[in-house]
Amino acid sequence: MGATAASSDHHSWDDDKTEKKPFESSYGKMMMWFFILSDALTFSGFIIAYGAMRFKFLETWPIADEVFTHVPFFHGEFPMYYVAFMTFVLIFSSVTMVLAVDAGHKMQKNKVAWYMFATIIGGAIFVGSQAWEWKTFIKGSYGAVQMYDGKILQFVNAETGKQIAIGSEDFPIERQHSDRAQHQSDNGLWFTKEGSLPAYTIAEVQDAFAKNSNVTIRTEQMDMTAKKKQILSREDATRFLAQGKQVVTGANLEVNEYGNTLFADFFFFITGFHGFHVFSGIVFNIIIFFNVIMGTYEKRKSYEMVEKVGLYWHFVDLVWVFVFTFFYLV
């Protein structure tokens, strides 16, 4: 009897008979806020770890303005332009999401659909741009020589100090050996598998350097006063190059032509983790978009699902603002 009475007095969180809800919010919105809080702590840990490693290796950390200099179809000296464009697109998509939520409060189905569609397009442009940025970062721009101690040597014009690419007109390389096939399980030593072979051997680069007096080397060590990397004299450059281990192009989890390998590790991990969140948000938005078109929320007399996915979308936008600030600008 008592159990029956207790069950009859019980109301769910979202029951209209409930006198007061925590924070005057529905259960679904509260759970979204809990998820956002936990995810914010995760991203905070990543950014703090990045800041700690950058501070530890401050004098050898790559300069973002020298790494992210390209835009699609116009490779060249456009420092941070394309990253700024990506940021603008993502922030603008947050604006269209706000408009979709506002239209939902007014029960304006068509406006919700159009604003959701614009948000999806903005997210797709951002993810596509990030994929292109990854490809460019992995492919590399100039190439460098890695020493046996892991340090990176980059080639610059001796007069202007401007970085030049290995094998370019300013630094031509003469091939001295025939191309060696890459080791695979069915090619070469059966137990040996190696990564992609560099375009040039260290011996070929050393020989070309000796023949081109207009080329010198800069190290990954930075002059903190001038905010520029240390440029060596030809004599010192020859001595450093003699300790070269291999020619590296682009960046991955093992080598990084731009400098400290940790820079590439954090780039892939932080931007990749955020990109996964944006991609997930696009999928959620597409599902909500089709529900809007089919009139699902019109029948429910509530567009709260649009508001909940909007909270997630604003969160990933806000996280990118912090990533953009600390990874690219500072």
Secondary structure, 3 states (H helix, E strand, C coil): CHHHHHHHHCCCCCCCCCCCCHHHCCHHHHHHHHHHHHHHHHHHHHHHHHHHHHHHCHHHCCCHHHHCCCCCCCCCCCCCHHHHHHHHHHHHHHHHHHHHHHHHHCCCHHHHHHHHHHHHHHHHHHHHHHHHHHHHHHHCCCCEEEECCCCEEEEEECCCCCECCCCCCCCCCCCCCCCCCCCECCECCCCCCCCCCCCCCHHHHHHHHHHCCCEEEEEEEEECCCCEEEECCHHHHHHHHCCEEEEECCECCCCECCCCHHHHHHHHHHHHHHHHHHHHHHHHHHHHHHHHHCCHHHHHCCCHHHHHHHHHHHHHHHHHHHHHHHHHHC
